[in-house]
Amino acid sequence: MQPLKALHVPARTIMTPGPVEVDPRVLQAMSRSILGQFDPAFTAIMNDTMEGLRRVLQTQNQWAYPIDGTSRAGIEAMLCSIIEPGDRVLIPSFGRFGGLLAEITERCGGEVHMIHTEWGTVFAPDTIIAAIKETEPKVVAMVHGDTSTGRIQPLQEIGYACREHDCLFIVDAVATVGGTDVKTDDWMIDGLITGTQKCLSVPSGMAPLTYNHRIEEILMERKSIEQGLVTGEQEELNHQRRIRSNYFDLSQLQEYWSPARLNHHTEATAALYGLYEGLRLILEEGLEQRFERHRTNERALVAGIEAMGLTLFGDPGCKLPTVTCVEIPEGINGETVRAMLLEDFAIEVASSFGPLHGKIWRIGTMGYSCQKKNVLQTLAALEAVLLRLQVKIPAGEAVQAALDVYKQVEYEKVSH
Ligand SMILES: *Cc1c(COP(=O)(O)O)cnc(C)c1O
């Protein structure tokens, strides 16, 4: 029998909407020794991670901790812990990930009320508020930044409206936290989920989430139902109403993240070291500085794309700063271009889904990948590939336009 080949991991420049490159400090942290999950040295790291999450998620909530699993594990944990069969859930959807919220809600037995807007746009808050009045949902669940279309939905007015109409506001902020402003408390978000492999710039595999007392009340009520079932008291009453998942039961998980440290699953200790170090890096950089870095690199990328004569997809008024969607020029196979970028330049950009498949490329500027060097290399490589495929674009303009932006930003900084 042949021995297994040595692990082969080529160096890449990753300009996709995740997973993205991570700071070497995160990888180093993840290679530290294993600790037992009840070791005081480890529970101290858990507590510090919760504190770091509160700051990055801009919340005073007691509960802010990661679910072990990718972002959708966090979404599923949140929804299946809140939604009971028959609960009405309003899902305003402006891309693929609105569909994910609907699918999970439906699997939890929720009654899904979806409203849609054309891909490439987002909702006017009034449209959503009107739908809240009409459907009177228990929960409004929606995406903040949808990576499939590269759009961002302003949330503040919707958050206020949810509170006013006494429904819970649940937000998938997977693509935005750590890259652009997300104000959990100020925007009155009751439950928020994010992921590690996007703007937090930590390997995939954890889904930080936070929730407030309004959600905790539901968890406690459903937990008491569960306990009633165990003791046989409320059997018939409420079999329907128990939280259907063990792994994703937030009422149990919060007991593990509380000083009680009740055993649940075995914590992914090395993954938590990575998250901790990623949060530390974000707070060292400063939230506002980090958002500014994301804006600057986005601006340079967009300037370069436009200087090439390519067209951006979607309504510019709601462009997601961490993802740039570019229309694939007529007569060009988008996958050929992506393959050449990867093989010849070791650069990865993304394709798209559903109605946009084959129509746009998506270029991420997220976390550690969101650097001047990466933006300039991506523009240079994309230009070279398109020229090689005989696309008629002006040669040499893209990188110059991006460099102009960086110079302009420097100038603005000095003159302020
Ligand atoms: C990437 C992404 C997800 C899903 O993330 P996984 O980590 O692959 O489960 C969910 N929502 C949004 C908005 C995303 O961008």
The ligand as an SDF file (V2000), in Angstrom:
LIG
                    3D

 15 15  0  0  0  0  0  0  0  0999 V2000
  -21.4220   32.6760    4.3390 C   0  0  0  0  0  0  0  0  0  0  0  0
  -22.7500   33.0200    4.8350 C   0  0  0  0  0  0  0  0  0  0  0  0
  -23.5590   32.1030    5.5400 C   0  0  0  0  0  0  0  0  0  0  0  0
  -23.2720   30.6240    5.7160 C   0  0  0  0  0  0  0  0  0  0  0  0
  -22.1100   30.3350    6.2840 O   0  0  0  0  0  0  0  0  0  0  0  0
  -21.5180   28.8750    6.5660 P   0  0  0  0  0  0  0  0  0  0  0  0
  -20.4010   29.2280    7.4550 O   0  0  0  0  0  0  0  0  0  0  0  0
  -21.0810   28.3610    5.2530 O   0  0  0  0  0  0  0  0  0  0  0  0
  -22.5200   28.0340    7.2160 O   0  0  0  0  0  0  0  0  0  0  0  0
  -24.7660   32.5500    6.0350 C   0  0  0  0  0  0  0  0  0  0  0  0
  -25.1780   33.7980    5.8280 N   0  0  0  0  0  0  0  0  0  0  0  0
  -24.4470   34.7020    5.1430 C   0  0  0  0  0  0  0  0  0  0  0  0
  -24.9760   36.0810    4.9360 C   0  0  0  0  0  0  0  0  0  0  0  0
  -23.2160   34.3450    4.6150 C   0  0  0  0  0  0  0  0  0  0  0  0
  -22.5090   35.2310    3.9270 O   0  0  0  0  0  0  0  0  0  0  0  0
  1  2  1  0
  2  3  1  0
  2 14  2  0
  3  4  1  0
  3 10  2  0
  4  5  1  0
  5  6  1  0
  6  7  2  0
  6  8  1  0
  6  9  1  0
 10 11  1  0
 11 12  2  0
 12 13  1  0
 12 14  1  0
 14 15  1  0
M  END
$$$$
